Amino acid sequence: MTVQWTAVAAFLYGEVGVLLVLCLPFISPLRWQKIFMIPLWSKMAVFWNKMFLTIIVLLIILFLDAVREVRKYSAIQVNEKVANVNANAIDHIQMKLFRSQRNLYISGFSLFLWLVLRRTVTLLTQLAKGMSSHAALETQVNDATEAAKKYLAENERLQEALNEKGSGENKEAVETINGKLRKEIGQLKAELQKTTNALHKANNEVAAVKKQSEGLRREYDNLMKEYERLQVGVSVSPCEPSVLNCAAEFCLLAIYNAKNLPKPVVQHKVEMGSTP
């Protein structure tokens, strides 16, 4: 394996490790947000978009190069079989074809997992912000409720004290005070209703982000199962339309992930051959 493909394979293993750590259930999104707020990460965030686009371009170039190599050696293998060339030449061509197919899978999965990693970090950040706003809204609701109860208790005590005196002047003063208290209570009730609506909206947003995170986790698990199956079962075989379909599917998935579109349901079949 050449230096560039060794680097791509190491990058793929690193992506798998980082995604596994990000999907650990006992690390909350708020803790991830604190980690992302470290000064070192803040400095790196300035170059994050440029680095992301650069790596995307490099992986796409490597992926297209792997597709070209697969097509090249597949065509050569077919021509050699037709020309009845010796077995050593055919074995050498099959070895080259196997390496090109391996590079195709490595670059394709690296490209896809890079997009998944970007989306996972974005969802964790959004979920952490939603949880923070949810906690702040709960505190505001509790404070408003306690203040309303306090004002109501003071109003009741004041009414009892003024009713005991029973004088006309006191009644007028009581009515004035009661009017002010009613206005304050109405304002507090309106503020409480507004805060309750905001809390309900925040709960809905948090639930939606949690559903998106669960769907992404299920998609990642399915992808890891398919990757393990391909690593165990991949072997030397001519490049048939299934390989081209696989490449097209990787490109399609990358485009859908980049545009945040719902992914289509794609079915493909990889035919396995015997290893030389």
N, C-alpha and C positions, 0 to 999 in steps of 0.2 A: 504494500500500500504506500503510495507516494505521500509526500509531506502534506500537500493540500488536503488530500482525502483523510489523512490521519487527523488533521486539525478539524475537519468537518465532523468526523466521528466523535472526537472528544467534545466538540460543541454540542452534538446531539445528546451525549451522555450527561453533559452539564445541564441541558434543558430538562431532561427527564428528572434529574435530581432536584432542580429548583421547583419544578411543578409538583413533585411529591411533597416537598416541604411546605409549599403554599397551600396544599390541600389538606394538611394535617388538621383534624377537627378541634384539637385542644388549644390551638393558637387563634385567638379571636381577631376579627378585622381591626379592632381598636389598637391591639398590640402591633399589628402589621403597620398601621398608620404611624404609630410612634417610631417604629423602626425606619419607615420611609422618611420621617421628619429629621433624622440624624443629619448634622451639617454636611457630612461626606456625601450622603445621597442627594442633599439639596444642591451641592455643587455639580454632581453628575447629572442631575435632572436637566440642566441647561443644554447639555449635549445629547440628551437621551433621544430626541426625535431624529437628529442627524445620524446617530449611531444605529438606530433602528432601521432607517431607510437604507443606510450603507450595507448593513448585513443582509437586508432583503434583496438588494441588487446582487450582491455576491452569491447568495444562495440560488437565486434564479439563474444566474450565469452558469453556475456549476450544474444545476439541474438540467439545463438545456444541453450542456456539453455531454452529460451522461446519456441523455436521450440520443444525441447524435452518435455517440460511441456504440450504443446498443444497436441502432439501425445499421451502422457501418459493419460491425462484425456479424450481424445476422445475415446481411446480404452476402458477405464473403463466405460464410458457412454454407449457404445454399448453393452458391456457385461452385465451391470446392466439392460438395457432394455430387453435383451433376458431372463434374470433370473427373471423378474417381481418383482424387489425390490420395497419397499415402495417409496412414492413420496418424502418424506423428503431427503432420501439418493440421489435420482436423482437430486433434487434441489441443494443440496450441491455440487455434482459433476459438475453441470452446472455452479455454481458460480465459482468454481475453474477453469473451462474451460474458462469462460469469462475473468478472471484475467490473465490467461496465454496468451490469445489472445491479450488482451490489452498490456501486456508487450512485446509481439512480435511486435506489431505496433510501440510502443514507441522506442524500441531498433533499429528497422529497419530504421525508419525515422531519428533517431539521427545519425546513422552510415552514411546514405546517405547525410544528410545535413552537416556533418562534412567534407566529401569529397568536397561538393559543396562550402563550406566556404573556404577551402584551394585553390581551383581553382579560386574563385572570387578574393581573395587577390593577387594571382599570376597575373591574368589578369589586375587588377588595377595597379600593379607595372609596368608591361610591357607597358601599355598604357601611364603611366606618363613618363617613360623614352623616349618613342617615341615622345611624345609631347615636351619634353625638347630638344631633338635633332632636332626636326623640327623647333623650335624657333631659335636655334643656327644656323642652316643652312640658315634660312631666313636672319638673321643678316649678315652672311658672304656674301650671294649673294648681299645684298644691298650695303655692303661696297665695294665689288669688282666692282659693276656697277658704283658707284660714282667715284671710283678711275679711271676706264677706261674713263669715261666722262671727268674727269679732265685732264688726259693725252691727250686726243684728242683735248680738247680746247687749251691747251698749245702748242700742235703741230701746230694747225691752226694759232695761233697768231705768233709763231716763223716763220712759212712759209711766212706769210704776211710781217713781218718785213724784212726778208731776201730778199724777192722779190722786195721790194722797193729799196734796196741798189743796187742790180743787179751786184755786182762784182764777179769775178771768184773765188777769195778766199772764199768769203762768200758762193758761191754756193757749193764749196767742203765741207765747214764746215756744210752747211745745209744738204747736202747728208749724211754726217757722222752722224749728229744728227738725221736725219730722219731714217737712218738705225737702230740706237739704239732705237729710239722711236717705230719703227715697231716691233722690237724684243720684247720690253716691252709690246706692245699692244697684240702681239701674245701670250705671256705668260699669260697676263691677261685674254685674251679670252679663252685660254685653262683652266685656273683656274676657270673661270666663268662657262664653260661648265661642268667641273667636279663637281663643287658645285651644278649646276642645276640638274645633274643626281642624285647626292646624295639626294637632296631635293625631287625629284620625287620618289626615292626609299623609303624614309622615309614616304612620303604621302601614298604610297601603304601599308607599314607596319602598319601605324596608322589606315587605313581603314579596314585592315584585323582584327586587334585587336578589333576594334569597332564592326565588324560583330560577332566575337566570343562572345563579351560581351553581345550583344543583344540576341544572341541565348541562352546564359546561363540564361539571365533574363527571356526569354519566358519559358524556361524549368522550372525555379524556380516557376513562376506563375502557370504553370500547376500542379506542384507538390503540391503547397499550396491548390489549388482547390480540388485535390484528397484527401489530408490530411483532409480538413474540411469535405468533404463528408463522409470519413471513420469515423471521430469522431462523426458525427451526426447519421450515420446509423448502426454503429457496435453494435451487440448484441450477445446473447448466441446462438451458433449453433454448431452442430457436426463438427469436423475437417474433411472436405472432401478434395479431391485432390486440390480444389481451394486454400486452405490455404497453402498447400505445394508448389503449383505453385507460390503463392505470395512470400513465403520465398525465393524460388529459384530465383525469379525475383529481389528481393532486393539484394541478393548476386551477381547476374549477373551485376546489375547496379553499385554496389560498385566496382567490378573488372574493369568494363569499365571506371569508373571515375578515379580509381587509375592509370590505364595505359594510360589515355588520349586517349581512342579509341572512335570512333563514336558509339553512343548508338543504340542498335537494337530497333525496334518497337515491343513492347510486349503488347498483349491484354490479360486481365484477368478479371475475374468476381468474386465478393465476394457476396455470398448468405447471406441474412440477416434473423435472426430469432427473436422471441419475447423474451423480457427481463423478467426473472422470477420475 
